[in-house]
Amino acid sequence: MMKINIAERKYGLSERLAEKALKADIAAMGHYTEFGFMNPDIKFMCGRETKVFGNALTVRIPSEESKALHLAVSMAQEGDIIVIDRCGDKTHAAVGEMVALCANTRKVSAIVIDGPMTDFEEIEEIGIPVFARGVSALTTKFIHDCGEINYDVSCGGVVVHPGDMIMADRNGILVLRDFEAEELLDTAISDQAQESGEKKEVLEGATLQQLYVPEYPL
């Protein structure tokens, strides 16, 4: 007999990391690591906020099934980012108006889905940020009791552990694990401060060769 498996939720986002996430850009961290970035086919679709971060609440649901996601949204807490593993299905939309409305009411920071969404205009009006592979009118259904909540999942080619820190904006989605998060955030913030000065130099006439590859004089 199939059933939905629910594990104890985990928290990986501290107040200190949240303060740093407000200052750090995902693209800046892309200069310093190759890991944790979801496939760029998962894009920002809609939402009032375009830069979000939060604690990963993970869900795995196969093809046309939907029950586990409805449970996960119902147990979500303020600041969570719901990360949905669709087991490779890219045609059934698991996130529609009612899922988005419940998540928004529970003050979820964003929904990230490795598949399409639906009810685009309604979700755009609700305002919760959604990152997905596109839009589909074919939706998931209540058929079997199957799926997992708060287990390790795969989303956009990246393993996401419950409680991992998720950062997302129009440039992409990054999964940060607890042992690396603070160092990468600090490096990004430092990089951005340095780049601010470099932009001023470019506006004053400096070239990228002069700034970054002076060993190759032109």
Helices and strands as residue ranges (DSSP letters): E 4-6, H 15-23, H 26-29, E 43-46, E 52-60, H 67-75, E 80-85, H 97-105, E 110-113, E 116-117, H 120-126, E 130-132, E 134-135, E 147-149, E 153-155, E 158-160, E 165-169, E 172-176, H 181-203, H 208-212
